[in-house]
Amino acid sequence: MITIQEVSKVYSLESGDFFALNNNNIHINKGEFAAIMGPSGSGKSTLLQLIGGLDQPSSGNLIVDGIQLNNLNEKERTLFRRKKVGFVFQNYQLLPMMTVSENIALSLSANKASKTEINLRVQQLLKDVNLEGKGSQFPSQLSGGQQQRVAIARALAMKPQLILADEPTGNLDQKNGEDILALLSKLNNEEQITIVMVTHDLQAAAAAGRIIVIRDGEIVNDQKKGVLGHESMASSLA
């Protein structure tokens, strides 16, 4: 599903080159739920942006669902994101002037789906994320947990095989955070959607089947659930 080969991301600064990512190699299989952890500034969000086609690597090969992203131009990357990837962000990124249904339908409308198709898909998604009856409301009328559910529904609109989640529980209380993680786990287990989630929270990462730790732009640990204990993980993150 995701193959990263010798990928680096370098920014040219007045003080010299800064390696946000430095020669990393990862393979994430279809249907995996992987959490990416690391200190602030370690490169984890940069890696997520590269996988999602929001940015390009400075060097190396990046292949997602058989598509080599580093060979795509901007228009091709836009189409890739629209059709292949669902994004979930910490701050939801819902459009406040649009209703819940309109927010969910954004990618469907951009892909010129019919009104009937859009309506059916939106109603099904509202049901899937337990927000039936909320379609006509605006984001400001919802709780943080409900807004994140709308964001997940929007991410699922085009039936992507990959969801990229950047700190999806970061703005939520414990109960709402647990509910969002349960929803992501359900999507992974029941629909075999590949999920890559950036988080700083060990409890959130525990929902994933695999934890990848990045520090100073390099992967320093990559373990599947049950192999790496909390003490070892905490040491990797220190």
N, C-alpha and C positions, 0 to 999 in steps of 0.2 A: 504493500500500500504506500509506504513512505520510505524512500531510500535516500540517505544523506551521505555523500562521499567526499571526504576531504573539504568540507565546506568551511569557508572563512567569510567574515564580514568585517571590512576594515574601513574606518573613517579617517580621513586626512585632516589633522588638526595643526594649528600653528606650532604646537609643541612636538609634533611628529605623528606617525600613524598610530591609531588606537584600534586594537583588535577586539571588537565586541564578541566575535566568535573566531576560534582559531583551530583550523584543521579537524573538524569534528566528523565522526562517522556514526550513523545510527540506522537501524532498520526497524520499522514498526509495522507489524503484520496487520492485515485487514481484520477488523473485529477486536483489536486490542484497545484497552483503556489505559493510557500512559499519563502519568503526572510528571511534569518538569518542575524541579525545585532548585533553589539556589538563593544566595544572598541578593540584596538589591544591587542592580548593576552588573549581575553575573552574566547576562546574555540570554536569559530564558525567554523574555518577551521578544527579543530580536529573532530568536530561533523560531518562535511561533509565527511571527510575521513573514519570515522566509517561506515556511511550509505553506502558509496561506496565500502566497503570491502577492503580498502587500509590499514586499521589498525584494530586491535581488541580491544574491550572494556576490561577494567580490571575486571568489574563486571556488572551484569544486562543482560537483554535480548534485542536483536536487530533483528527485523524481517522485511525483505523487500520482498514484493511480495510473501509472504508465506514461505520464506526461513529464517531460523534462522542462522544468520551469525556467531554468536559466537560459533557455533558447527562445522564450516567448517575448514578444513585444508588449507594450502596455495594454493595447486593445485585447490581445490574446489572454493576458493575465486577468483582465477584467471578466472576460467570458469564463475563464477557468474558475474564478472565485464564485461567480454567479451560479454556475451549474454543479460544481463539485464540492464546495465547502460551505459549511454553516458556521458563522462566527457568534460567540457569546462573550460579552465584555463585562468588566467589573461594574461599570456605570450604566449598563443596559443599552445606552445609545438609541433610545426610542425617540421618534420625532414627536415633540409635545403637541403640535398643532393637528396631528392625525389621531384618529381613534385607534383602539387596540386592533380592530380588524384591519384597518388601513395599514398599520405598521406591519402586521403579519403578511399582508398581501404585497408588500413592496417588490420583492423579487419576482413574484408571479406576474405582476403588472409590467415590470421591466422586460419580462420574457414574453409579453404579449399573449398571455393566457386569456381565455374567454371569461366573461363575467360569471357565467354559470360555473365554470371550472374553479375560478377563484373563490366564489362563495362556498362551494362544497368543500374545498380544501381548507379554507379558513375555519369553517364550522367544525370540521374534523379535528383540526389542530387545537382549537379552543377546548374541545372535549378531552383530547389527549393530555393537555396540561392542566386540566381541572379548572378552567376559566369559562365554562359555559355561562352565557348571559352577560359576559363582560365586554363583548365585542364593540358595543357602542360607546363605551366609556373612554376617557382620555387617560394617558399615563399618570398624570398628576392626581387622578382619583383612585389610584391603586397603591397598595403597599409595596415596599421594596421587593419582597418575595414574589408578589404577583407580577411586578414589572419584569423581573428576571424570567419568570415563566413565559411572559409575552416574548421576550428576547429569544428564548429557546424555541418557541413556536415559530417565530420568524426565521430562525436558523434552519428549521426543518422544512420550510415551505417548499423548497425545490427538491426535497427527498435526497439530500446529500449523503454520501457514504462516509464523510469525514466532518466532525465537529471540532473546532478549535475554540477552547474556552480559556480566556485570560482572567484569572482571579474571579471566577464566577460567583463565589460566596464572599468576596472581600468586603462588600457593603451591607451584608446581611447579618442578623442576629443568629444565634446558634440553631434555633428551631428552623428558621427559614433556610439557613445554609444546609442543614441536614436534608430538608425536603428537596432542595435543588440537586444535591448530590445523589439522592435516591432516584430522582427523575433521570439524571444522566446515566446512572447505573442501569436503570430499566431500559433505556434506549440502547445501551451497549449490549445488554444481555438478550433482550427480546428481538431487537432488529439488527443486531450485529453491526451497528454504526461504530466506526473507529472514532475514538475520542482522545484528543491530546489536550491536556489541561495544565496551564501554568498556575501554581499556587505556592504560597509561602507557609501554608498551614499543614502540619503533619497529619492532623485529623482529617482534613479534606483529602490529602494525598492517599490516605488509607482506603478511600473508595476505589482507587485505581488498582489494576492488577500488576502494574509496573511503575517503578519510580526511577526517574533519570535525574541525576544531580549535576548541575553546572556550577562551576566557580571560575571566575576570571576568564570567561569565554571558552572554557574547556570542560568536557564531560569528565567528571571524576568518579562517578558511580552510576551503575545501571543494573538494577536488580528487580526481579519479579517478586510478587507478594509471597511472604512466607520465608523468603531467603534472607532478607535484610531486617534486622531488629531495630527497634527505636533507638537504642544506644548507638549502634553503628551509623544509623542515618543521621542522628544528631551530630555525630562527629564529622560526617561528610559535609554537613551544612555549616559547621562552625567556621 
